[in-house]
């Protein structure tokens, strides 16, 4: 009995009743227009004619509702109402306007059913609730003296007073049952008529994939920029502390490098976080660093941290000035220039972290007709590769991801012998850590 009462008058049933009343309210303008069309046909009052004229007005009004349901905003409005009032799982409903003809047809069917059920049950609610309430309270009215109500004599009969509350209660139970049944049907049909189509699911999958790609790119940007800055600042501060009394000039240079590194890193961090800042002004963030505009500063800051960098930059990419690195901005596509900068930055950061200060890093950046080649080499620590940071990091995998997204290749590992050696010779111990990256100028990116 308790489950039966909950099904008829529980919280979910009441909310679905409100949803049906909302459908009846939306149906009223269409029924009014339908009554203007049906009234002259039957020669009756447009709003208060016979039951047949009201049904005919309803029959004329629903097709008009179906036509207006073709507007794109109909589905978002219907989905919002269903989610709020019908107790349907959110994942089973589609977001946004329909994208296909089939989805528009299902939206039209839903809107017509909602207004149809809502109009009928709203009329039943307006008619039956006052009538049933009057029947239930009829003995009270008669006991208080029903003459002032103008009750006819047959309503004062004992048998009428006895069955009045019973029939009134049955009417209310029957109305609640109809409302609960109609609400349950609409809740069951909602995922079928308002649920995502294959096109919607494909669009959602593409949107999730794009979001995941953005998050991965942001993770790489944060790792490369912030990780490099922290490594450089740590070594610069350590060197400055050791030489504080002996070499004040070096300390001043180290502090200036720390200031410049942190200021630039904050700008890069603001650029990355600007993508995540909802409603943020993209124009207020700093541009992403590139080889053309930022490689010189990167090398200067790295050298200030104690790492000796022997940079060999191909003359074909130096531009017209003959010195500096501005030629990259003109010779390289923007994406290759940005990703190339991050790769060089990560290579220097790895050398700082794993090889330590006073290490000589040989950097070669060359541009030919089809691609950009980046080679970074530094001596392995005395203990060999095992002396690198425990657990490693994500720098090499990030470099590989950047190269792969541009259609290029990335190789990293210990080598011995000439630069083109891919692995230690048999029986020879590796002496150099080598990173070799090649980025095509035109690739899948």
KEZA-312105 format. One line per field, with one value per residue (C-alpha): residue in three letters; x, y, z. Coordinates in nm, 2 decimals. Example, Ala and Ser with C-alpha at 12.3 -4.5 7.8 and 13.67 -1.06 7.14 Angstrom:
residues 2
marnu = [Ala_Ser]
c1 = [1.23_1.37]
c2 = [-0.45_-0.11]
c3 = [0.78_0.71]
END
This chain:
residues 445
marnu = [Unk_Unk_Unk_Unk_Unk_Unk_Unk_Unk_Unk_Unk_Unk_Unk_Unk_Unk_Unk_Unk_Unk_Unk_Unk_Unk_Unk_Unk_Unk_Unk_Unk_Unk_Unk_Unk_Unk_Unk_Unk_Unk_Unk_Unk_Unk_Unk_Unk_Unk_Unk_Unk_Unk_Unk_Unk_Unk_Unk_Unk_Unk_Unk_Unk_Unk_Unk_Unk_Unk_Unk_Unk_Unk_Unk_Unk_Unk_Unk_Unk_Unk_Unk_Unk_Unk_Unk_Unk_Unk_Unk_Unk_Unk_Unk_Unk_Unk_Unk_Unk_Unk_Unk_Unk_Unk_Unk_Unk_Unk_Unk_Unk_Unk_Unk_Unk_Unk_Unk_Unk_Unk_Unk_Unk_Unk_Unk_Unk_Unk_Unk_Unk_Unk_Unk_Unk_Unk_Unk_Unk_Unk_Unk_Unk_Unk_Unk_Unk_Unk_Unk_Unk_Unk_Unk_Unk_Unk_Unk_Unk_Unk_Unk_Unk_Unk_Unk_Unk_Unk_Unk_Unk_Unk_Unk_Unk_Unk_Unk_Unk_Unk_Unk_Unk_Unk_Unk_Unk_Unk_Unk_Unk_Unk_Unk_Unk_Unk_Unk_Unk_Unk_Unk_Unk_Unk_Unk_Unk_Unk_Unk_Unk_Unk_Unk_Unk_Unk_Unk_Unk_Unk_Unk_Unk_Unk_Unk_Unk_Unk_Unk_Unk_Unk_Unk_Unk_Unk_Unk_Unk_Unk_Unk_Unk_Unk_Unk_Unk_Unk_Unk_Unk_Unk_Unk_Unk_Unk_Unk_Unk_Unk_Unk_Unk_Unk_Unk_Unk_Unk_Unk_Unk_Unk_Unk_Unk_Unk_Unk_Unk_Unk_Unk_Unk_Unk_Unk_Unk_Unk_Unk_Unk_Unk_Unk_Unk_Unk_Unk_Unk_Unk_Unk_Unk_Unk_Unk_Unk_Unk_Unk_Unk_Unk_Unk_Unk_Unk_Unk_Unk_Unk_Unk_Unk_Unk_Unk_Unk_Unk_Unk_Unk_Unk_Unk_Unk_Unk_Unk_Unk_Unk_Unk_Unk_Unk_Unk_Unk_Unk_Unk_Unk_Unk_Unk_Unk_Unk_Unk_Unk_Unk_Unk_Unk_Unk_Unk_Unk_Unk_Unk_Unk_Unk_Unk_Unk_Unk_Unk_Unk_Unk_Unk_Unk_Unk_Unk_Unk_Unk_Unk_Unk_Unk_Unk_Unk_Unk_Unk_Unk_Unk_Unk_Unk_Unk_Unk_Unk_Unk_Unk_Unk_Unk_Unk_Unk_Unk_Unk_Unk_Unk_Unk_Unk_Unk_Unk_Unk_Unk_Unk_Unk_Unk_Unk_Unk_Unk_Unk_Unk_Unk_Unk_Unk_Unk_Unk_Unk_Unk_Unk_Unk_Unk_Unk_Unk_Unk_Unk_Unk_Unk_Unk_Unk_Unk_Unk_Unk_Unk_Unk_Unk_Unk_Unk_Unk_Unk_Unk_Unk_Unk_Unk_Unk_Unk_Unk_Unk_Unk_Unk_Unk_Unk_Unk_Unk_Unk_Unk_Unk_Unk_Unk_Unk_Unk_Unk_Unk_Unk_Unk_Unk_Unk_Unk_Unk_Unk_Unk_Unk_Unk_Unk_Unk_Unk_Unk_Unk_Unk_Unk_Unk_Unk_Unk_Unk_Unk_Unk_Unk_Unk_Unk_Unk_Unk_Unk_Unk_Unk_Unk_Unk_Unk_Unk_Unk_Unk_Unk_Unk_Unk_Unk_Unk_Unk_Unk_Unk_Unk_Unk_Unk_Unk_Unk_Unk_Unk_Unk_Unk_Unk_Unk_Unk_Unk_Unk_Unk_Unk_Unk_Unk]
c1 = [0.00_0.28_0.45_0.12_0.07_0.43_0.37_0.06_0.16_0.53_0.78_0.86_0.49_0.43_0.72_0.59_0.25_0.40_0.57_0.23_0.07_0.35_0.27_-0.10_0.00_0.21_-0.08_-0.33_-0.22_-0.25_-0.59_-0.71_-0.61_-0.77_-1.09_-1.10_-1.08_-1.33_-1.59_-1.72_-1.74_-1.98_-2.14_-2.05_-1.87_-1.50_-1.39_-1.69_-1.86_-1.95_-1.71_-1.70_-1.59_-1.32_-1.19_-1.19_-1.00_-0.75_-0.72_-0.65_-0.40_-0.17_-0.05_0.03_0.24_0.42_0.51_0.66_0.86_1.08_1.26_1.61_1.55_1.27_1.49_1.71_1.40_1.23_1.55_1.58_1.23_1.27_1.59_1.44_1.10_1.09_1.37_1.54_1.92_2.10_2.33_2.04_1.94_2.10_2.23_2.19_1.97_1.91_2.17_1.98_1.64_1.56_1.65_1.42_1.14_1.18_1.18_0.85_0.70_0.81_0.67_0.34_0.31_0.40_0.14_-0.12_-0.09_-0.04_-0.35_-0.58_-0.45_-0.45_-0.81_-0.89_-0.71_-0.90_-1.23_-1.20_-1.01_-1.28_-1.56_-1.40_-1.33_-1.69_-1.81_-1.57_-1.68_-2.05_-2.15_-1.98_-2.16_-2.50_-2.42_-2.33_-2.66_-2.64_-2.92_-2.68_-2.51_-2.83_-2.79_-3.07_-3.28_-3.15_-2.80_-2.93_-3.04_-2.86_-2.73_-2.58_-2.41_-2.28_-2.13_-2.02_-1.68_-1.62_-1.67_-1.48_-1.18_-1.21_-1.20_-0.89_-0.72_-0.82_-0.68_-0.35_-0.33_-0.38_-0.12_0.13_0.08_0.12_0.43_0.59_0.52_0.68_0.98_1.02_0.99_1.21_1.55_1.41_1.28_1.52_1.83_2.15_2.16_2.47_2.56_2.53_2.74_3.01_3.01_3.04_3.33_3.51_3.46_3.59_3.89_3.96_3.94_4.17_4.42_4.41_4.47_4.76_4.91_4.87_5.04_5.34_5.35_5.35_5.61_5.85_5.82_5.79_6.02_6.29_6.25_6.27_6.58_6.76_6.66_6.77_7.12_7.15_7.06_7.30_7.59_7.52_7.52_7.86_8.02_7.85_8.17_8.42_8.26_7.99_7.97_7.87_7.61_7.46_7.44_7.28_7.02_6.94_6.90_6.67_6.46_6.43_6.36_6.08_5.93_5.92_5.79_5.51_5.41_5.42_5.22_4.96_4.94_4.87_4.62_4.45_4.32_4.16_4.03_3.66_3.56_3.92_4.05_4.29_4.43_4.58_4.81_5.16_5.22_5.38_5.76_5.92_6.26_6.27_6.20_6.30_6.59_6.86_6.71_6.67_7.04_7.15_6.94_7.07_7.43_7.37_7.27_7.62_7.54_7.78_7.60_7.79_7.52_7.56_7.28_7.27_7.34_7.05_6.81_6.98_6.79_6.93_7.11_7.38_7.36_7.10_6.81_6.54_6.55_6.35_6.04_6.05_6.19_5.98_5.60_5.47_5.38_5.72_5.89_5.69_5.73_6.10_6.15_5.99_6.21_6.53_6.41_6.34_6.67_6.86_6.64_6.72_7.09_7.06_6.87_7.07_7.42_7.45_7.62_7.95_7.84_7.90_7.60_7.64_7.33_7.29_6.98_6.98_6.72_6.72_6.46_6.22_6.26_6.42_6.68_6.76_7.05_7.15_7.44_7.60_7.84_7.69_7.76_8.04_7.80_7.64_7.27_7.17_7.26_6.97_6.68_6.50_6.17_6.24_6.00_5.78_6.02_6.13_5.78_5.66_5.93_5.82_5.46_5.55_5.75_5.48_5.21_5.41_5.49_5.85_6.07_6.26_6.53_6.71_6.96_7.33_7.57_7.95_8.15_8.04_7.71_7.53_7.59_7.26_7.38_7.70_7.93_7.98_8.19_8.22_8.08_7.84_7.99_7.73_7.36_7.21_6.88_6.80_6.47_6.36_6.05_5.91_5.81_5.48_5.33_5.00_4.98]
c2 = [0.00_0.23_0.17_0.23_0.56_0.67_0.58_0.80_1.09_1.06_1.33_1.20_1.16_1.52_1.65_1.46_1.61_1.95_1.85_1.76_2.08_2.26_2.08_2.18_2.54_2.52_2.37_2.65_2.89_2.62_2.50_2.86_2.89_2.55_2.67_2.97_2.72_2.46_2.71_2.83_2.47_2.37_2.70_2.72_2.94_2.92_2.87_2.73_2.51_2.14_1.87_1.78_2.13_2.13_1.80_1.94_2.25_2.02_1.82_2.14_2.27_1.97_1.99_2.35_2.25_1.99_2.26_2.49_2.20_2.22_2.52_2.43_2.55_2.31_2.01_2.20_2.34_2.00_1.83_2.09_2.03_1.65_1.66_1.89_1.72_1.37_1.19_1.07_1.01_1.31_1.09_0.94_1.28_1.48_1.84_2.11_2.14_1.83_1.78_1.54_1.51_1.20_1.38_1.67_1.42_1.26_1.61_1.69_1.36_1.43_1.79_1.68_1.40_1.62_1.88_1.62_1.44_1.76_1.93_1.63_1.58_1.95_1.96_1.66_1.83_2.16_1.97_1.67_1.83_2.09_1.83_1.56_1.81_1.92_1.56_1.48_1.79_1.76_1.62_1.90_2.16_2.00_1.98_2.35_2.42_2.40_2.64_2.93_2.73_2.67_2.29_2.10_1.87_1.54_1.62_1.62_1.25_1.03_0.79_1.08_1.21_0.86_0.78_1.14_1.13_0.78_0.87_1.20_1.00_0.75_1.04_1.18_0.84_0.78_1.12_1.05_0.71_0.86_1.13_0.87_0.65_0.93_1.06_0.72_0.68_1.01_0.94_0.61_0.76_1.06_0.88_0.74_1.07_1.31_1.09_1.13_1.01_0.85_1.19_1.34_1.06_1.11_1.48_1.42_1.17_1.42_1.69_1.47_1.37_1.74_1.82_1.54_1.65_2.01_1.87_1.66_1.96_2.18_1.91_1.91_2.29_2.31_2.03_2.18_2.55_2.52_2.22_2.39_2.71_2.53_2.33_2.64_2.85_2.58_2.55_2.93_2.98_2.71_2.85_3.20_3.07_2.90_3.21_3.47_3.59_3.51_3.63_3.90_3.98_3.62_3.63_3.95_3.78_3.47_3.67_3.86_3.53_3.40_3.71_3.69_3.31_3.35_3.65_3.47_3.14_3.33_3.47_3.12_2.99_3.26_3.16_2.80_2.88_3.12_2.83_2.68_3.01_3.00_3.33_3.45_3.71_3.53_3.86_3.93_3.63_3.62_3.44_3.10_3.11_3.02_2.94_3.26_3.50_3.31_3.07_3.33_3.41_3.04_2.98_3.28_3.18_2.83_2.94_3.17_2.86_2.71_2.48_2.54_2.52_2.49_2.59_2.53_2.71_2.66_2.98_2.90_2.98_3.28_3.54_3.85_3.98_3.72_3.68_3.58_3.35_3.57_3.38_3.10_3.31_3.35_3.01_2.78_2.72_2.86_2.51_2.37_2.68_2.65_2.28_2.30_2.56_2.33_2.03_2.24_2.36_2.01_1.88_2.16_2.10_1.73_1.81_2.05_1.79_1.48_1.59_1.89_2.23_2.28_2.02_2.09_2.04_2.04_2.17_2.16_2.30_2.27_2.34_2.17_2.17_1.93_1.95_2.08_1.87_1.91_1.72_1.76_1.57_1.58_1.36_1.09_1.13_0.92_0.66_0.62_0.63_0.47_0.80_0.98_1.09_0.80_0.72_0.95_1.21_1.28_1.49_1.23_1.10_1.46_1.52_1.20_1.31_1.65_1.50_1.24_1.50_1.69_1.37_1.36_1.13_1.14_0.92_0.94_0.72_0.66_0.64_0.62_0.72_0.97_1.16_0.93_0.62_0.49_0.27_0.17_-0.05_-0.41_-0.41_-0.03_0.18_0.46_0.80_1.04_1.10_1.19_1.33_1.34_1.49_1.56_1.76_1.79_2.13_1.99_1.71_1.58_1.84]
c3 = [0.00_0.08_-0.25_-0.43_-0.24_-0.33_-0.70_-0.71_-0.48_-0.42_-0.50_-0.84_-0.93_-0.82_-1.03_-1.33_-1.27_-1.28_-1.61_-1.75_-1.63_-1.81_-2.13_-2.09_-2.04_-2.36_-2.54_-2.46_-2.73_-2.99_-2.86_-2.88_-3.24_-3.31_-3.15_-3.38_-3.67_-3.53_-3.38_-3.72_-3.85_-3.57_-3.52_-3.15_-2.91_-2.97_-2.61_-2.43_-2.69_-2.66_-2.58_-2.94_-3.04_-2.77_-2.90_-3.26_-3.14_-2.97_-3.30_-3.49_-3.24_-3.21_-3.57_-3.52_-3.22_-3.43_-3.68_-3.42_-3.27_-3.58_-3.43_-3.31_-2.95_-2.89_-2.80_-2.55_-2.38_-2.37_-2.24_-1.96_-1.85_-1.86_-1.66_-1.39_-1.35_-1.49_-1.31_-1.63_-1.62_-1.77_-1.98_-2.17_-2.30_-2.58_-2.55_-2.80_-3.11_-3.32_-3.60_-3.83_-3.99_-3.78_-3.46_-3.56_-3.63_-3.28_-3.12_-3.30_-3.18_-2.82_-2.82_-2.97_-2.71_-2.42_-2.52_-2.60_-2.27_-2.08_-2.24_-2.16_-1.80_-1.73_-1.83_-1.61_-1.32_-1.36_-1.38_-1.15_-0.86_-0.77_-0.84_-0.63_-0.35_-0.35_-0.32_-0.03_0.16_0.07_0.42_0.58_0.37_0.45_0.82_0.83_0.65_0.28_0.20_0.16_-0.12_-0.30_-0.29_-0.46_-0.24_-0.40_-0.27_0.08_0.05_0.30_0.04_-0.16_0.15_0.22_-0.12_-0.20_-0.01_-0.15_-0.51_-0.47_-0.33_-0.61_-0.87_-0.71_-0.70_-1.06_-1.17_-0.98_-1.15_-1.49_-1.42_-1.28_-1.59_-1.83_-1.65_-1.65_-2.02_-2.10_-1.88_-2.06_-2.41_-2.33_-2.39_-2.71_-2.85_-2.69_-2.65_-2.85_-3.21_-3.36_-3.49_-3.14_-2.99_-3.26_-3.19_-2.81_-2.87_-3.09_-2.83_-2.55_-2.77_-2.84_-2.47_-2.39_-2.65_-2.51_-2.16_-2.28_-2.46_-2.15_-1.94_-2.18_-2.18_-1.80_-1.76_-2.02_-1.92_-1.54_-1.51_-1.70_-1.50_-1.17_-1.27_-1.40_-1.10_-0.85_-1.01_-1.04_-0.68_-0.57_-0.77_-0.64_-0.28_-0.32_-0.48_-0.28_-0.11_-0.39_-0.70_-0.65_-1.02_-1.09_-0.81_-0.97_-1.31_-1.15_-0.96_-1.28_-1.46_-1.19_-1.21_-1.59_-1.58_-1.32_-1.50_-1.83_-1.68_-1.51_-1.85_-2.01_-1.72_-1.77_-2.14_-2.05_-1.77_-2.00_-2.20_-1.88_-1.75_-1.83_-1.99_-1.97_-2.21_-2.44_-2.55_-2.21_-2.22_-2.35_-2.69_-2.68_-2.72_-3.05_-3.18_-3.38_-3.09_-2.78_-2.85_-2.77_-2.43_-2.35_-2.42_-2.22_-1.92_-1.93_-1.95_-1.65_-1.45_-1.50_-1.80_-2.08_-2.41_-2.74_-2.99_-3.36_-3.54_-3.91_-4.11_-4.34_-4.06_-3.90_-4.12_-4.27_-3.96_-3.97_-3.59_-3.34_-3.41_-3.56_-3.89_-3.75_-3.74_-4.12_-4.21_-4.00_-3.98_-3.65_-3.51_-3.59_-3.44_-3.12_-3.08_-3.17_-2.89_-2.64_-2.75_-2.71_-2.38_-2.25_-2.38_-2.18_-1.88_-1.88_-1.90_-1.60_-1.40_-1.48_-1.58_-1.34_-1.37_-1.55_-1.81_-2.17_-2.39_-2.76_-2.94_-3.32_-3.49_-3.87_-4.13_-4.47_-4.75_-4.58_-4.21_-3.89_-3.72_-3.35_-3.19_-2.82_-2.66_-2.32_-2.13_-1.91_-1.54_-1.40_-1.27_-1.61_-1.69_-1.36_-1.19_-1.34_-1.13_-0.97_-1.14_-1.43_-1.56_-1.86_-2.06_-2.32_-2.37_-2.42_-2.68_-2.85_-2.85_-2.99_-3.27_-3.35_-3.37_-3.63_-3.82_-3.71_-3.51_-3.18_-3.05_-2.72_-2.54_-2.45_-2.74_-2.81_-3.10_-3.38_-3.35_-3.59_-3.38_-3.25_-2.97_-2.79_-2.99_-2.87_-2.56_-2.55_-2.26_-2.35_-2.28_-2.42_-2.39_-2.73_-2.83_-3.20_-3.32_-3.68_-3.75_-4.11_-4.22_-4.35_-4.16_-4.02_-3.75]
END
